[in-house]
Amino acid sequence: MTRDILLLSYDLGIMVSSTPAAFNRNAHGLLPSTTPPPRLVPREHKKARSYLPEHYLSITITSHIGNGSVGMVYGGTIQCQTRTKKIVQSNVVIKLVFGAEKQDKLRHEYSVYERLAAAGTQGIPWVFGVFQDFVRDGPMIMVLSDCGRNLWVNRCQEDSRSIILPESER
């Protein structure tokens, strides 16, 4: 079963959301070494009074990682409940963008991950999916597995594009 609904809340110190924001799946998840399924066409969901836990994903944003060229980047935890009531969770990175131009850039970034996954490229993050706020022209997010530190912090010098990794991280 594909979980097409994502509930996003935040817990950033004194900023704690009382109600999660609802997002609709816009693009499927990607795992390296797999052939991606056909691209999903966003569809309208019938609004319901409630959804069963096995029908949605929940993400809690817990840290601000930084601002990228596409949008804001946060760390958090994704959680879902299985039909057997088991709770599964993982650390994730959430890329949040506002506006049509930034959303186009995020879609392009997703298409790069899509090509890398289809080619069986190792060492890239899992993409849990791209989700759009239910509000028309609302924010869009891409959810990725948390792979650790950003390579950019390992630059030799501030003005350098060379990156050196410790042996333990190669």
C-alpha positions, 0 to 999 in steps of 0.5 A, a space after each residue: 500500500 502506498 501512503 499518499 498522505 503525509 502529516 508534518 509537525 515540528 518540535 523545534 524548542 519553543 516552536 511546537 506545532 499543535 496540529 500537523 500540516 497535511 501533504 499529498 504525495 506528488 511523486 513516488 519513493 525511490 530506492 537505489 538499485 531498483 527500477 522506479 515504478 511509473 510516475 504517480 499522477 497527483 490525485 485528489 483524496 476524498 476528505 475523511 473525518 479520520 484516516 487509519 494510521 496505516 494510510 499515512 506517514 507522520 514526520 516531526 521536524 526536530 532540527 534546522 540543518 540549513 538553507 540550500 539553493 532550492 529551499 530550507 533543509 530540516 532534520 526529523 523523524 518519519 514514523 508509520 504504523 503497520 497493520 499489525 500496530 508496529 511503529 517503524 521510524 527512521 531519521 530523515 532530511 526534509 527539503 521544504 520549498 515555497 513558490 512555483 520556481 523553487 518547486 520546479 527546482 525541487 522536481 528537477 532534483 527529484 528527477 536526478 535522484 530518479 535517474 541515479 536510482 534507475 541506474 543502480 547508483 550506490 551511496 545516494 539517499 533513499 527518497 521517501 517521496 515528494 509531497 505537496 500541501 493540500 492547499 492550492 500552490 502550498 509548500 512542497 517537500 521532498 523527504 530523504 533518508 538521513 545519510 549524515 554530514 553534508 559533504 560540503 563541510 569537508 572542503 579543504 578550504 573555504 574557497 575550494 571545491 575539493 573535498 577530502 573524506 576521512 578514511 572511515 567515511 569513504 
